[in-house]
């Protein structure tokens, strides 16, 4: 999984956010899918630039904070293509 591969890399940070009022649903989903990453809960609303209301939404920012990928819906984040794109972003100066 992507998180396991990069969790100790200082060039990447994961911020999975649960927008559901019932946090136990998100926790149960992580457990069911055997995901090992932490999940955060927003105390307010997410900026419209990164969340339009569609779940799931994936946003990848570069080191300067520029959005490099915005994807709504499920994606294949273990694909060679996606991992290659992430590695390119990590390697950018």
Biopython code that builds the backbone (N, CA, C, O; Angstrom):
import numpy as np
from Bio.PDB.StructureBuilder import StructureBuilder

atoms = [
    (1, "UNK", "N", (0.838, -1.188, 0.000)),
    (1, "UNK", "CA", (0.000, 0.000, 0.000)),
    (1, "UNK", "C", (0.882, 1.250, 0.000)),
    (1, "UNK", "O", (1.999, 1.240, 0.519)),
    (2, "UNK", "N", (0.372, 2.296, -0.577)),
    (2, "UNK", "CA", (1.120, 3.542, -0.737)),
    (2, "UNK", "C", (1.598, 4.110, 0.597)),
    (2, "UNK", "O", (2.751, 4.521, 0.721)),
    (3, "UNK", "N", (0.724, 4.133, 1.580)),
    (3, "UNK", "CA", (1.111, 4.673, 2.893)),
    (3, "UNK", "C", (2.264, 3.876, 3.490)),
    (3, "UNK", "O", (3.225, 4.462, 3.988)),
    (4, "UNK", "N", (2.181, 2.567, 3.449)),
    (4, "UNK", "CA", (3.242, 1.733, 4.011)),
    (4, "UNK", "C", (4.570, 1.971, 3.313)),
    (4, "UNK", "O", (5.623, 1.964, 3.951)),
    (5, "UNK", "N", (4.522, 2.181, 2.011)),
    (5, "UNK", "CA", (5.736, 2.397, 1.226)),
    (5, "UNK", "C", (6.422, 3.711, 1.579)),
    (5, "UNK", "O", (7.651, 3.778, 1.614)),
    (6, "UNK", "N", (5.640, 4.754, 1.842)),
    (6, "UNK", "CA", (6.200, 6.098, 2.007)),
    (6, "UNK", "C", (6.050, 6.707, 3.397)),
    (6, "UNK", "O", (6.463, 7.849, 3.595)),
    (7, "UNK", "N", (5.483, 6.004, 4.359)),
    (7, "UNK", "CA", (5.163, 6.613, 5.646)),
    (7, "UNK", "C", (6.367, 7.193, 6.377)),
    (7, "UNK", "O", (6.212, 8.133, 7.156)),
    (8, "UNK", "N", (7.554, 6.660, 6.148)),
    (8, "UNK", "CA", (8.747, 7.170, 6.826)),
    (8, "UNK", "C", (9.574, 8.112, 5.954)),
    (8, "UNK", "O", (10.654, 8.545, 6.357)),
    (9, "UNK", "N", (9.079, 8.426, 4.782)),
    (9, "UNK", "CA", (9.789, 9.312, 3.863)),
    (9, "UNK", "C", (9.475, 10.764, 4.229)),
    (9, "UNK", "O", (8.307, 11.153, 4.232)),
    (10, "UNK", "N", (10.492, 11.569, 4.535)),
    (10, "UNK", "CA", (10.235, 12.960, 4.924)),
    (10, "UNK", "C", (9.752, 13.836, 3.761)),
    (10, "UNK", "O", (9.351, 14.980, 3.972)),
    (11, "UNK", "N", (9.790, 13.299, 2.535)),
    (11, "UNK", "CA", (9.358, 14.076, 1.378)),
    (11, "UNK", "C", (7.887, 13.928, 1.055)),
    (11, "UNK", "O", (7.417, 14.462, 0.051)),
    (12, "UNK", "N", (7.147, 13.205, 1.898)),
    (12, "UNK", "CA", (5.718, 13.007, 1.635)),
    (12, "UNK", "C", (4.956, 13.018, 2.960)),
    (12, "UNK", "O", (5.460, 12.565, 3.988)),
    (13, "UNK", "N", (3.738, 13.543, 2.914)),
    (13, "UNK", "CA", (2.887, 13.580, 4.099)),
    (13, "UNK", "C", (1.479, 13.187, 3.682)),
    (13, "UNK", "O", (0.952, 13.710, 2.700)),
    (14, "UNK", "N", (0.881, 12.291, 4.404)),
    (14, "UNK", "CA", (-0.479, 11.841, 4.134)),
    (14, "UNK", "C", (-1.416, 12.501, 5.138)),
    (14, "UNK", "O", (-1.114, 12.570, 6.330)),
    (15, "UNK", "N", (-2.541, 12.981, 4.654)),
    (15, "UNK", "CA", (-3.526, 13.604, 5.531)),
    (15, "UNK", "C", (-4.921, 13.083, 5.176)),
    (15, "UNK", "O", (-5.715, 13.804, 4.571)),
    (16, "UNK", "N", (-5.225, 11.832, 5.548)),
    (16, "UNK", "CA", (-6.561, 11.296, 5.307)),
    (16, "UNK", "C", (-7.553, 11.962, 6.261)),
    (16, "UNK", "O", (-7.337, 12.005, 7.472)),
    (17, "UNK", "N", (-8.625, 12.470, 5.702)),
    (17, "UNK", "CA", (-9.609, 13.210, 6.504)),
    (17, "UNK", "C", (-10.959, 12.523, 6.424)),
    (17, "UNK", "O", (-11.433, 12.171, 5.344)),
    (18, "UNK", "N", (-11.567, 12.338, 7.580)),
    (18, "UNK", "CA", (-12.910, 11.794, 7.690)),
    (18, "UNK", "C", (-13.860, 12.966, 7.881)),
    (18, "UNK", "O", (-13.735, 13.711, 8.853)),
    (19, "UNK", "N", (-14.805, 13.139, 6.968)),
    (19, "UNK", "CA", (-15.758, 14.241, 7.079)),
    (19, "UNK", "C", (-17.077, 13.807, 7.702)),
    (19, "UNK", "O", (-17.976, 14.627, 7.886)),
    (20, "UNK", "N", (-17.196, 12.541, 8.023)),
    (20, "UNK", "CA", (-18.421, 12.012, 8.615)),
    (20, "UNK", "C", (-18.522, 12.437, 10.073)),
    (20, "UNK", "O", (-17.518, 12.462, 10.784)),
    (21, "UNK", "N", (-19.709, 12.764, 10.516)),
    (21, "UNK", "CA", (-19.917, 13.143, 11.914)),
    (21, "UNK", "C", (-19.687, 11.949, 12.843)),
    (21, "UNK", "O", (-19.305, 12.125, 14.000)),
    (22, "UNK", "N", (-19.919, 10.731, 12.335)),
    (22, "UNK", "CA", (-19.729, 9.514, 13.120)),
    (22, "UNK", "C", (-18.349, 8.938, 12.784)),
    (22, "UNK", "O", (-18.195, 8.244, 11.779)),
    (23, "UNK", "N", (-17.355, 9.222, 13.615)),
    (23, "UNK", "CA", (-15.983, 8.787, 13.358)),
    (23, "UNK", "C", (-15.839, 7.273, 13.345)),
    (23, "UNK", "O", (-14.918, 6.750, 12.718)),
    (24, "UNK", "N", (-16.719, 6.568, 14.015)),
    (24, "UNK", "CA", (-16.597, 5.112, 14.072)),
    (24, "UNK", "C", (-16.791, 4.471, 12.698)),
    (24, "UNK", "O", (-16.246, 3.397, 12.442)),
    (25, "UNK", "N", (-17.557, 5.111, 11.808)),
    (25, "UNK", "CA", (-17.742, 4.568, 10.459)),
    (25, "UNK", "C", (-16.415, 4.556, 9.704)),
    (25, "UNK", "O", (-16.070, 3.565, 9.060)),
    (26, "UNK", "N", (-15.684, 5.646, 9.786)),
    (26, "UNK", "CA", (-14.387, 5.723, 9.121)),
    (26, "UNK", "C", (-13.399, 4.746, 9.709)),
    (26, "UNK", "O", (-12.657, 4.090, 8.977)),
    (27, "UNK", "N", (-13.381, 4.644, 11.018)),
    (27, "UNK", "CA", (-12.473, 3.715, 11.694)),
    (27, "UNK", "C", (-12.804, 2.269, 11.323)),
    (27, "UNK", "O", (-11.906, 1.452, 11.117)),
    (28, "UNK", "N", (-14.093, 1.962, 11.239)),
    (28, "UNK", "CA", (-14.506, 0.602, 10.863)),
    (28, "UNK", "C", (-14.092, 0.300, 9.421)),
    (28, "UNK", "O", (-13.691, -0.822, 9.112)),
    (29, "UNK", "N", (-14.188, 1.290, 8.547)),
    (29, "UNK", "CA", (-13.779, 1.101, 7.160)),
    (29, "UNK", "C", (-12.280, 0.821, 7.074)),
    (29, "UNK", "O", (-11.859, -0.087, 6.358)),
    (30, "UNK", "N", (-11.477, 1.592, 7.796)),
    (30, "UNK", "CA", (-10.024, 1.372, 7.795)),
    (30, "UNK", "C", (-9.691, -0.034, 8.274)),
    (30, "UNK", "O", (-8.850, -0.720, 7.693)),
    (31, "UNK", "N", (-10.357, -0.450, 9.332)),
    (31, "UNK", "CA", (-10.106, -1.778, 9.888)),
    (31, "UNK", "C", (-10.527, -2.867, 8.903)),
    (31, "UNK", "O", (-9.793, -3.832, 8.693)),
    (32, "UNK", "N", (-11.701, -2.715, 8.301)),
    (32, "UNK", "CA", (-12.212, -3.703, 7.345)),
    (32, "UNK", "C", (-11.269, -3.865, 6.166)),
    (32, "UNK", "O", (-11.012, -4.986, 5.726)),
    (33, "UNK", "N", (-10.750, -2.756, 5.650)),
    (33, "UNK", "CA", (-9.866, -2.785, 4.485)),
    (33, "UNK", "C", (-8.401, -3.034, 4.867)),
    (33, "UNK", "O", (-7.532, -3.124, 4.000)),
    (34, "UNK", "N", (-8.145, -3.144, 6.157)),
    (34, "UNK", "CA", (-6.797, -3.375, 6.689)),
    (34, "UNK", "C", (-5.832, -2.244, 6.315)),
    (34, "UNK", "O", (-4.661, -2.483, 6.020)),
    (35, "UNK", "N", (-6.348, -1.008, 6.333)),
    (35, "UNK", "CA", (-5.516, 0.163, 6.091)),
    (35, "UNK", "C", (-4.825, 0.541, 7.389)),
    (35, "UNK", "O", (-5.410, 0.445, 8.468)),
    (36, "UNK", "N", (-3.579, 0.970, 7.276)),
    (36, "UNK", "CA", (-2.808, 1.253, 8.488)),
    (36, "UNK", "C", (-2.543, 2.738, 8.707)),
    (36, "UNK", "O", (-1.805, 3.093, 9.626)),
    (37, "UNK", "N", (-3.116, 3.606, 7.900)),
    (37, "UNK", "CA", (-2.805, 5.023, 8.068)),
    (37, "UNK", "C", (-3.742, 5.688, 9.069)),
    (37, "UNK", "O", (-4.862, 5.226, 9.289)),
    (38, "UNK", "N", (-3.270, 6.778, 9.672)),
    (38, "UNK", "CA", (-4.130, 7.501, 10.625)),
    (38, "UNK", "C", (-5.192, 8.303, 9.866)),
    (38, "UNK", "O", (-4.998, 8.652, 8.701)),
    (39, "UNK", "N", (-6.290, 8.587, 10.519)),
    (39, "UNK", "CA", (-7.335, 9.394, 9.905)),
    (39, "UNK", "C", (-7.619, 10.582, 10.816)),
    (39, "UNK", "O", (-7.681, 10.445, 12.038)),
    (40, "UNK", "N", (-7.786, 11.727, 10.212)),
    (40, "UNK", "CA", (-8.040, 12.952, 10.960)),
    (40, "UNK", "C", (-9.476, 13.396, 10.727)),
    (40, "UNK", "O", (-10.088, 13.049, 9.717)),
    (41, "UNK", "N", (-9.999, 14.156, 11.660)),
    (41, "UNK", "CA", (-11.364, 14.674, 11.557)),
    (41, "UNK", "C", (-11.315, 16.193, 11.544)),
    (41, "UNK", "O", (-10.663, 16.811, 12.386)),
    (42, "UNK", "N", (-12.001, 16.783, 10.594)),
    (42, "UNK", "CA", (-12.048, 18.240, 10.507)),
    (42, "UNK", "C", (-12.941, 18.821, 11.589)),
    (42, "UNK", "O", (-14.005, 18.277, 11.885)),
    (43, "UNK", "N", (-12.517, 19.902, 12.164)),
    (43, "UNK", "CA", (-13.351, 20.609, 13.140)),
    (43, "UNK", "C", (-14.197, 21.673, 12.438)),
    (43, "UNK", "O", (-15.183, 22.163, 12.988)),
    (44, "UNK", "N", (-13.794, 22.019, 11.214)),
    (44, "UNK", "CA", (-14.544, 22.979, 10.404)),
    (44, "UNK", "C", (-14.742, 22.385, 9.028)),
    (44, "UNK", "O", (-14.828, 21.167, 8.874)),
    (45, "UNK", "N", (-14.814, 23.239, 8.036)),
    (45, "UNK", "CA", (-14.985, 22.737, 6.678)),
    (45, "UNK", "C", (-13.674, 22.833, 5.905)),
    (45, "UNK", "O", (-12.826, 23.678, 6.194)),
    (46, "UNK", "N", (-13.525, 21.960, 4.927)),
    (46, "UNK", "CA", (-12.329, 21.963, 4.082)),
    (46, "UNK", "C", (-12.483, 23.057, 3.026)),
    (46, "UNK", "O", (-13.596, 23.336, 2.581)),
    (47, "UNK", "N", (-11.381, 23.670, 2.628)),
    (47, "UNK", "CA", (-11.453, 24.675, 1.565)),
    (47, "UNK", "C", (-12.022, 24.072, 0.281)),
    (47, "UNK", "O", (-11.731, 22.920, -0.040)),
    (48, "UNK", "N", (-12.818, 24.826, -0.445)),
    (48, "UNK", "CA", (-13.446, 24.349, -1.677)),
    (48, "UNK", "C", (-12.417, 23.916, -2.714)),
    (48, "UNK", "O", (-12.714, 23.070, -3.557)),
    (49, "UNK", "N", (-11.218, 24.477, -2.667)),
    (49, "UNK", "CA", (-10.180, 24.104, -3.632)),
    (49, "UNK", "C", (-9.732, 22.654, -3.477)),
    (49, "UNK", "O", (-9.221, 22.054, -4.423)),
    (50, "UNK", "N", (-9.925, 22.090, -2.279)),
    (50, "UNK", "CA", (-9.489, 20.710, -2.084)),
    (50, "UNK", "C", (-10.630, 19.736, -1.790)),
    (50, "UNK", "O", (-10.412, 18.525, -1.770)),
    (51, "UNK", "N", (-11.837, 20.242, -1.562)),
    (51, "UNK", "CA", (-12.951, 19.332, -1.324)),
    (51, "UNK", "C", (-14.243, 19.929, -1.824)),
    (51, "UNK", "O", (-14.701, 20.961, -1.335)),
    (52, "UNK", "N", (-14.837, 19.256, -2.823)),
    (52, "UNK", "CA", (-16.072, 19.741, -3.434)),
    (52, "UNK", "C", (-17.308, 19.044, -2.888)),
    (52, "UNK", "O", (-18.427, 19.359, -3.292)),
    (53, "UNK", "N", (-17.119, 18.101, -1.975)),
    (53, "UNK", "CA", (-18.240, 17.370, -1.408)),
    (53, "UNK", "C", (-18.310, 15.929, -1.871)),
    (53, "UNK", "O", (-19.073, 15.145, -1.307)),
    (54, "UNK", "N", (-17.533, 15.552, -2.888)),
    (54, "UNK", "CA", (-17.522, 14.178, -3.383)),
    (54, "UNK", "C", (-16.576, 13.328, -2.546)),
    (54, "UNK", "O", (-15.461, 13.740, -2.227)),
    (55, "UNK", "N", (-17.044, 12.136, -2.200)),
    (55, "UNK", "CA", (-16.217, 11.201, -1.426)),
    (55, "UNK", "C", (-16.004, 9.925, -2.207)),
    (55, "UNK", "O", (-16.942, 9.444, -2.842)),
    (56, "UNK", "N", (-14.844, 9.370, -2.190)),
    (56, "UNK", "CA", (-13.614, 9.965, -1.681)),
    (56, "UNK", "C", (-13.049, 10.991, -2.662)),
    (56, "UNK", "O", (-13.345, 10.954, -3.856)),
    (57, "UNK", "N", (-12.248, 11.887, -2.150)),
    (57, "UNK", "CA", (-11.521, 12.857, -2.960)),
    (57, "UNK", "C", (-10.048, 12.735, -2.598)),
    (57, "UNK", "O", (-9.683, 12.679, -1.424)),
    (58, "UNK", "N", (-9.214, 12.694, -3.622)),
    (58, "UNK", "CA", (-7.772, 12.639, -3.413)),
    (58, "UNK", "C", (-7.153, 13.898, -4.000)),
    (58, "UNK", "O", (-7.405, 14.256, -5.150)),
    (59, "UNK", "N", (-6.344, 14.557, -3.193)),
    (59, "UNK", "CA", (-5.637, 15.754, -3.621)),
    (59, "UNK", "C", (-4.155, 15.534, -3.351)),
    (59, "UNK", "O", (-3.766, 15.187, -2.235)),
    (60, "UNK", "N", (-3.336, 15.735, -4.365)),
    (60, "UNK", "CA", (-1.891, 15.624, -4.204)),
    (60, "UNK", "C", (-1.305, 17.005, -4.461)),
    (60, "UNK", "O", (-1.502, 17.596, -5.523)),
    (61, "UNK", "N", (-0.577, 17.506, -3.462)),
    (61, "UNK", "CA", (0.081, 18.801, -3.574)),
    (61, "UNK", "C", (1.571, 18.594, -3.750)),
    (61, "UNK", "O", (2.134, 17.621, -3.247)),
    (62, "UNK", "N", (2.211, 19.508, -4.464)),
    (62, "UNK", "CA", (3.668, 19.432, -4.546)),
    (62, "UNK", "C", (4.274, 20.180, -3.368)),
    (62, "UNK", "O", (3.550, 20.648, -2.489)),
    (63, "UNK", "N", (5.583, 20.295, -3.345)),
    (63, "UNK", "CA", (6.275, 20.903, -2.207)),
    (63, "UNK", "C", (5.982, 22.385, -2.057)),
    (63, "UNK", "O", (6.221, 22.958, -0.994)),
    (64, "UNK", "N", (5.468, 23.010, -3.102)),
    (64, "UNK", "CA", (5.130, 24.429, -3.046)),
    (64, "UNK", "C", (3.654, 24.658, -2.739)),
    (64, "UNK", "O", (3.190, 25.797, -2.686)),
    (65, "UNK", "N", (2.922, 23.563, -2.536)),
    (65, "UNK", "CA", (1.509, 23.666, -2.221)),
    (65, "UNK", "C", (0.604, 23.740, -3.432)),
    (65, "UNK", "O", (-0.596, 23.975, -3.284)),
    (66, "UNK", "N", (1.141, 23.547, -4.624)),
    (66, "UNK", "CA", (0.347, 23.570, -5.856)),
    (66, "UNK", "C", (-0.343, 22.217, -6.031)),
    (66, "UNK", "O", (0.280, 21.169, -5.858)),
    (67, "UNK", "N", (-1.626, 22.245, -6.374)),
    (67, "UNK", "CA", (-2.365, 21.007, -6.605)),
    (67, "UNK", "C", (-1.852, 20.374, -7.889)),
    (67, "UNK", "O", (-1.893, 20.991, -8.953)),
    (68, "UNK", "N", (-1.368, 19.139, -7.788)),
    (68, "UNK", "CA", (-0.836, 18.415, -8.942)),
    (68, "UNK", "C", (-1.765, 17.293, -9.380)),
    (68, "UNK", "O", (-1.685, 16.823, -10.515)),
    (69, "UNK", "N", (-2.654, 16.858, -8.476)),
    (69, "UNK", "CA", (-3.648, 15.850, -8.824)),
    (69, "UNK", "C", (-4.888, 16.119, -7.992)),
    (69, "UNK", "O", (-4.807, 16.343, -6.785)),
    (70, "UNK", "N", (-6.031, 16.093, -8.652)),
    (70, "UNK", "CA", (-7.312, 16.219, -7.964)),
    (70, "UNK", "C", (-8.203, 15.143, -8.553)),
    (70, "UNK", "O", (-8.529, 15.181, -9.740)),
    (71, "UNK", "N", (-8.595, 14.189, -7.735)),
    (71, "UNK", "CA", (-9.367, 13.054, -8.225)),
    (71, "UNK", "C", (-10.522, 12.777, -7.275)),
    (71, "UNK", "O", (-10.323, 12.643, -6.068)),
    (72, "UNK", "N", (-11.728, 12.692, -7.822)),
    (72, "UNK", "CA", (-12.878, 12.290, -7.018)),
    (72, "UNK", "C", (-13.216, 10.849, -7.384)),
    (72, "UNK", "O", (-13.061, 10.426, -8.530)),
    (73, "UNK", "N", (-13.676, 10.118, -6.396)),
    (73, "UNK", "CA", (-13.982, 8.706, -6.600)),
    (73, "UNK", "C", (-12.794, 7.850, -6.190)),
    (73, "UNK", "O", (-11.733, 8.350, -5.817)),
    (74, "UNK", "N", (-13.011, 6.552, -6.272)),
    (74, "UNK", "CA", (-11.946, 5.627, -5.903)),
    (74, "UNK", "C", (-10.894, 5.597, -7.001)),
    (74, "UNK", "O", (-11.203, 5.756, -8.181)),
    (75, "UNK", "N", (-9.656, 5.392, -6.596)),
    (75, "UNK", "CA", (-8.556, 5.313, -7.550)),
    (75, "UNK", "C", (-7.650, 4.148, -7.214)),
    (75, "UNK", "O", (-7.720, 3.580, -6.125)),
    (76, "UNK", "N", (-6.804, 3.803, -8.159)),
    (76, "UNK", "CA", (-5.839, 2.726, -7.936)),
    (76, "UNK", "C", (-4.509, 3.347, -7.527)),
    (76, "UNK", "O", (-3.660, 3.633, -8.371)),
    (77, "UNK", "N", (-4.340, 3.548, -6.244)),
    (77, "UNK", "CA", (-3.157, 4.231, -5.733)),
    (77, "UNK", "C", (-1.971, 3.290, -5.531)),
    (77, "UNK", "O", (-0.924, 3.709, -5.037)),
    (78, "UNK", "N", (-2.126, 2.050, -5.902)),
    (78, "UNK", "CA", (-0.998, 1.127, -5.856)),
    (78, "UNK", "C", (-0.478, 0.822, -7.259)),
    (78, "UNK", "O", (0.406, -0.017, -7.429)),
    (79, "UNK", "N", (-1.028, 1.503, -8.259)),
    (79, "UNK", "CA", (-0.580, 1.265, -9.636)),
    (79, "UNK", "C", (0.837, 1.796, -9.831)),
    (79, "UNK", "O", (1.245, 2.761, -9.183)),
    (80, "UNK", "N", (1.572, 1.164, -10.718)),
    (80, "UNK", "CA", (2.936, 1.606, -11.018)),
    (80, "UNK", "C", (2.954, 3.054, -11.502)),
    (80, "UNK", "O", (3.856, 3.816, -11.154)),
    (81, "UNK", "N", (1.965, 3.431, -12.299)),
    (81, "UNK", "CA", (1.900, 4.796, -12.832)),
    (81, "UNK", "C", (1.747, 5.820, -11.707)),
    (81, "UNK", "O", (2.452, 6.829, -11.682)),
    (82, "UNK", "N", (0.837, 5.561, -10.789)),
    (82, "UNK", "CA", (0.613, 6.511, -9.693)),
    (82, "UNK", "C", (1.842, 6.596, -8.789)),
    (82, "UNK", "O", (2.261, 7.689, -8.409)),
    (83, "UNK", "N", (2.416, 5.449, -8.448)),
    (83, "UNK", "CA", (3.602, 5.441, -7.595)),
    (83, "UNK", "C", (4.750, 6.178, -8.270)),
    (83, "UNK", "O", (5.507, 6.887, -7.607)),
    (84, "UNK", "N", (4.885, 6.017, -9.572)),
    (84, "UNK", "CA", (5.922, 6.724, -10.322)),
    (84, "UNK", "C", (5.700, 8.239, -10.252)),
    (84, "UNK", "O", (6.650, 9.002, -10.078)),
    (85, "UNK", "N", (4.443, 8.669, -10.389)),
    (85, "UNK", "CA", (4.122, 10.102, -10.303)),
    (85, "UNK", "C", (4.442, 10.645, -8.911)),
    (85, "UNK", "O", (4.973, 11.748, -8.783)),
    (86, "UNK", "N", (4.130, 9.893, -7.894)),
    (86, "UNK", "CA", (4.424, 10.323, -6.522)),
    (86, "UNK", "C", (5.930, 10.431, -6.324)),
    (86, "UNK", "O", (6.417, 11.401, -5.744)),
    (87, "UNK", "N", (6.663, 9.437, -6.804)),
    (87, "UNK", "CA", (8.114, 9.456, -6.659)),
    (87, "UNK", "C", (8.722, 10.655, -7.392)),
    (87, "UNK", "O", (9.671, 11.261, -6.895)),
    (88, "UNK", "N", (8.193, 11.000, -8.553)),
    (88, "UNK", "CA", (8.673, 12.176, -9.285)),
    (88, "UNK", "C", (8.459, 13.442, -8.477)),
    (88, "UNK", "O", (9.327, 14.315, -8.449)),
    (89, "UNK", "N", (7.318, 13.550, -7.823)),
    (89, "UNK", "CA", (7.049, 14.718, -6.983)),
    (89, "UNK", "C", (8.009, 14.778, -5.788)),
    (89, "UNK", "O", (8.497, 15.851, -5.432)),
    (90, "UNK", "N", (8.270, 13.640, -5.184)),
    (90, "UNK", "CA", (9.197, 13.591, -4.051)),
    (90, "UNK", "C", (10.592, 14.021, -4.490)),
    (90, "UNK", "O", (11.295, 14.724, -3.764)),
    (91, "UNK", "N", (10.980, 13.592, -5.685)),
    (91, "UNK", "CA", (12.336, 13.867, -6.184)),
    (91, "UNK", "C", (12.518, 15.295, -6.710)),
    (91, "UNK", "O", (13.649, 15.739, -6.910)),
    (92, "UNK", "N", (11.424, 16.010, -6.934)),
    (92, "UNK", "CA", (11.548, 17.395, -7.433)),
    (92, "UNK", "C", (12.280, 18.264, -6.434)),
    (92, "UNK", "O", (12.131, 18.106, -5.222)),
    (93, "UNK", "N", (13.064, 19.170, -6.951)),
    (93, "UNK", "CA", (13.796, 20.126, -6.098)),
    (93, "UNK", "C", (12.961, 21.347, -5.855)),
    (93, "UNK", "O", (13.398, 22.266, -5.163)),
]
sb = StructureBuilder()
sb.init_structure("model")
sb.init_model(0)
sb.init_chain("A")
sb.init_seg("    ")
for serial, (resi, resn, name, xyz) in enumerate(atoms, 1):
    if name == "N":
        sb.init_residue(resn, " ", resi, " ")
    sb.init_atom(name, np.array(xyz, "f"), 0.0, 1.0, " ", f" {name:<3s}", serial, name[0])
structure = sb.get_structure()
